[in-house]
Every structure is written in C-alpha cells, then in structure tokens.
Amino acid sequence: MGTKTKDEFTPKAEQMALMPEISGNSINGLGEEGVRRPRPIYWHDPEILPHGEMQKWFYTQNPDDPYINKARAERQKYLDRAIPEVTGDAVDRTAEKWTEALLTFSKTVDLDLIGVTEMKPDWVFEGYEISQKWVVMIGVAHDYDEIKYAPEGRGGAEVVRQYARGTNASKDIAEWFRLQGHDAHPHGGPMAGPMILIPPALECGFGELGKHGSIINRTYGSSFRLACVLTDVPLVPTASDFLGVDDFCKNCQVCSNHCPPDAILHEKQTVRGAEKWYVDFDKCLPFFNEHFGCGACIAVCPWSRPGTAPKLIEKLARRRADK
C-alpha cells in the first residue's frame, strides 16, 4: 500500500563535505552478527563523534520559522529547570509499594505513557557507565493536528514541544524520588545522554518497533517521544506488549514511500546481533539537518491517526486467529 509522493532530495554540498569517511550505519552496527553496546553517533559531544562536524553544522542552521523558534524558547525553560538534591531520610518501601506509589504519582504528571524495566548493560553507550538498576520510561504523545505538518517547520515545532514535555516529566519524577531521600537522574531528548531509549521502552510495554524505526503503541501509534529516569529505588518491571506490528509493517510501504531521503529499508536488517527494522543513517541525517528535524514517517504512519491503532490491533488479531 502507498505510492511514491516525495520529491527527490539532494543534500547541500557544504553539508556533505562534512560527512566522515566512516558510515553511520557501520557505527550503528549494521550487518554485525555479534552483540555489543551501541556507540555514540549523534546528539553527544560533537568533538568525540565522527559526524561531529555535521552536528555542529546543524547548530548553525537557524530557521526563520516562528513555530520552531517559539517551541525552542519554551523548551529552554524546561532544560534550564533545576531539581533539588536528595533530601531527608530515605523512605523505605517494598518494590511493589514503590511501583504503586510511582504509578499513582505519574497521574499528576504531564505525560501519556509510563513503564518500568531493569537496566541492561547493552543499552548503555560505549564510553558511558550507568550504576542505577532501574529505568522509568516516559512517553509523551504528539498532537496529530500539529505533527501532520512534518517535515515542515510546524511539524518540527511539535517535536520540539514534546521533547520539552518529556524533559519536564522526567524532572518531575526524579524530583519526586529525591524528595523521598532517593537519588534519581532525569533524561529527556533530543540529546542522547548515556543510553539508548527505544529498547527499554519496548521492554517495559510501550509497543513494538515499526518499519520506520520508531515504536508503535497500542494507543498513540508511532506518534510519541521518549524520556526516562534512572534510579536505584526497588521497582517492579511492567510487561512488554505484543501488537502484531510486523505482520502489518512488512506489507505496508507508506512510511518508506513518503521518506524524503528514501532512508527506510523494506526488509529487517541484522544490527549488533539482532534482526530489526532499520533506517539508513547516512541517508536520513542530511535531510534531518537541512530541515531542522523531520518526523515525516511518524506523521504519515497509518498507526498515528487518532483512534486507528486499536482498530488495527483488532484487525491483526482476527487475521492471526483465522490462520
């Protein structure tokens, strides 16, 4: 399903002159059979990255777009927000009681998804270390009436707004832990931080990976962003979720046909020992840099339309039952 609707994209020569000799796909581990930790590739200190000059070039691209500039100014308030240090005696609860209290508190926080999973070393970038045992994952959903404009500036501004929401929510939860005498570290995007976020989000029940490289959730489809909190407070993991996404994505071509740089691969690839859907980094990045973000694949994904995901899950379940 889906037809070609995108115009051919040719990146600017000045940007491509900064492209390193090493492929971003090699850094990501495309084609590698062995399991290893991910390597920093973007949204880290540019001085340590092969693509660091491209990242610095992106920083110089200041759009004359009122939507993006307003969203960035609002996001900066959340980035600058300080949270208190650990305060008072440590509250003592069982893992079950802590998790119950966390989920209750999360209802007062501006977020849409929350889950818990135990930290795995394979999620931590090479060169970084994480001592905390637990990851609290956070999801913040896009406003479809705004993200549908991606990759135009209005859609990009919506991405910025949701990263801001995720940052603020992670700080709310980290502060909640700290005020009960336990350390916690918030992490919101887009800066990559010490770990990748999609695998723990899959582990804790946010959904399944789609062809476009983003998670598809049973309520919000692929139209949401991630943040997290790291802590040693004992917690109970939430279960993963099966939707049957593969049965849909292997036959759907909407995102790949709409991807401006033609970066979405039609077949799963082996990446650091796992078979998964993959997006060509070397094709995606130049378009992303020149458009101050993208999100086109999320915007056109059939799962992203409000109210559609539950219907697709039911349809896929019926198909499996009929086999």
N, C-alpha and C positions, 0 to 999 in steps of 0.2 A: 504494500500500500504506500501511497505517497509518490509525488512526482518531483522532478527537479524544479526548484523555484528560485535558487540563488544565482546571483551574478558571479562571474569569475573574479576571484580576489588575487591581486598582485601586490605583495608587500612592498613597502618603500625600500629603495636601495640603501638609504642611510641606515635603516634598521638592520637589514640583512648583512651589512658589512660588519655588524657586531656579533653575528651568530658564530659561536665557537665551533671548532672542528669536531668535537665530540657531540654525538647525537643525544638529545634529551631522552630519547627512547632507550638508549644504552644506559644512561644514568638511572632511569626508572627500572631497568632490569628486563626489558622486553626480550623475549626469547631465552631467558635464563631458566634452566631446569632446577637449579639449586635454590633453597630458601635462604634469604639474607634480609637484613634490615634495610629499609629504604635509605636513599642518600638525599641530602638536601639538594633541591633543584631550582626552586624559586620561592620568593617571599621569605628568604633568610637574609643574613648579612651579604650584600652583593659582592663584597671583597673575597668571600670564600667560594663563590659559585662560578662555574664555567659560563653560565648565562648571566653573570652579574652585570656586565655592561649593558645588556638588553634590559635588565631590570632598572638600572639607573636611567636608561633612555626613556623607559616608561614613566619614570618620575618627572621627567622634563616635559611631558606632554600634558599641558594644561588646557582642558577643553573649555571653549566658550559656550558652556551649556548650563543654563540656570538650574536644571533639575539635578545634575551631578554636583555642581558646586554647593547647592543648598544641602544636599544629602551629606556631602563630605563635612560641611561645617557642623551639622548636627551630630555626625558620628564622632567628631573630635571631642565633643563634650563627654561622651561615654569613655573614649580612650583615655582622657585625662582624669577620669573619676578615680579617686583614691579609695581604698578599702582599709578598714582597721587591721592592726596586727592582732595576733591571738590574744584573747582577753579572758582573765579569770581562771577558775578551776575547770578542768576538763569534765564535761558531762559524761556520765557513764550510762551507756545503753547497749542492749544486745544488737546484733546486726539486723534482726527483724524489726526491732523498735526504731532503730536509726532510719531504716529504709521507709518505714511507715511515716515517721516524722518528716523525712525529706519529701516524700510524695505529697504529704499534706501541705507543707510549706510551699512547694512548687506551684500550687494552685493560686498563690498570691503573687507569683512572679509572671512577668510578661514573656511567656514562652508558649510553645504549642506542643512540643514533644519532650519527654524526659525518660531516660533509661539508665541502667547501671550495669557495668561489666567489670570484670577483673582485668587489671593491666597485663598486657603481654609484651615481652621484650621486642618481638618482631614489629611492633608498631612504632618503636622509637627510632628517630633518625640517627644514622651513624654520626658520631661526634657529640651526641647528647646522652644524658643519663636521666632517668626518672626513678625516684625512690618510692613514690607513692604506689599503693597496691590497688587502688580503685579509681575508676573513671566514671564520672557522672556526665552522660551525654545529654546535650540540649539541642532541640530543633526549633527553628523559627520559620514560619511559613510566609511565603510571598503573597502579596496582594495580586491576584491574577490580572486585575484591570490595569496594573502597572507593569508587571513583568512581561506581559504580552507584547510590549513595545520593543523588547530586546531583539537585536543588539543596538537599537537606537539609545540615545542618552537617557531618555525617560526610563527605559528598562534597566539600564545600568545604574541609575539612581536608586531604583528599588532594591537592587542587590546590595548597594552600599547601606541602605536603611536597615536591611535585615542583618547584615553583619554587625551593625550598631546594636540592634536588639539583642543579638546573641552575646555580644560583649557585655552588655548591661546585665543580662540574665545570669551570665556566668559569674559576674561580680556579686550579684545579689546572693547567689547560692554560696559562693566562697565566703562572703561576709557572714552569712548565717552560721556556717561551720565555725568560723573564727570566734564569733561572739559566744560560742558554747565551749571555748577552750581548745579547739582542734584546728590545726593548720589545714589550709586548702588553697589551691592555686587555680585561678581562673584563666581560661584561654579562649579568646574569640578571634575570628578571622578579620581580614584575609591573611595577615602574617602567619606563617606556617607553624611557628613555635617548635616544641621539642618532638612532636609526634604527628602522625597522620590520623585523621579523624573518621574517615569512611569505614575502615574495618571495625573499630569499636562500636560505631553506630549500627552496623549490620549485626554485630554480636548481641547488642542489647535490645534488638527488636524493632529498629526503625524501618526495616523493609529489606528489599533485595536490590542488588546492583543492576542498573539498566544499561542498555547498549551505549548510551551517551556518557557513561562513566559516573553518573550520579545515582543516588539511592532513590528507589521508587517506594513510597509509603502507601499504606492501605487507605489513608485519609487524604493526604496532601499530594499524592503522586510524587513527582520529582521536584516540585516547586517549593523547596525549603533549603535553609542553610544550617550549618552546624557550629556548635561551640561546645566547650567541655569544662569540667572542674576536676582537678586531681586531688585526692585525699587519702589518708590512711584510716579514716573512720571506718569501722567494720560495716559492710553493707551486704545486701542480698542481690545477686545479679538478676536482671529481668531477662526473659526468654527471647530468643531470636524469633523471627516471623517469616512464614512461608506464604508467598502470594501466587507463585507460578509465573513470575515475570519472564523467565527465559522462554517459556512457550509463546509469549507474546512478542518479545523483542527480536527473536530470531527470524520472525516473519515480517516485522514492521520495519519500514525504511524512512519513516517521517523525519526523525532527527538527522539521520545521515544525509538525506536528500536536501535538508534545509541548512546544513552546516556550511557557513560561508567559505571556510578554507578546505572543506572536504576532508576533515580530520577524523571522522568517526568510522571505525573499522566495522565491517559487516559480520565478521566472524570473531569468536573469542580467541584470545592470544594467551600464551604462557608468559607470565610475568613473575619473576622471582619465585618460581616453583609452583605457582597457582594458575589455573586456567580461568580467565575472566574477560569481561568486556573491556576494551581499551580504546583510548583516544590518542591519536598521533600527536605527541607533544610538539614536535618540530613544525607541524602544520598549524596547530592551534595557537601557539604563542604569538606569532607575528600579528595575526588578526586581532587577538586579545589586546595586545599592546597598542595597536593603532586605533582601537575603538573604546579604550578605557574600560575594558571588560567585554563580555559577550552575553552569555545566557540564552542564546537563540535556541539551543537544543532543549533547554528546560521549558522555554516559552511555547514551543510547538509540540512538545511531547503530549500524546493523547491522554496520558495519565494526569497531566497537570490541570486539565479543565475542571473547574469546581464540580463536585458531585460525581465525577466519572470513575475515579479509582474503585469505589466499592462495587459499581456495576461491572467493571472489567474483571474484578476478582471473582464475582459470582459466575460470570460467563466462562472464565477459565476453569473454575471448579466443575462446572457442568460438563465441559469438554473432557476433563480427566475422568469423570465418573462414567462417561459414555464409552470410553475406550475398553 
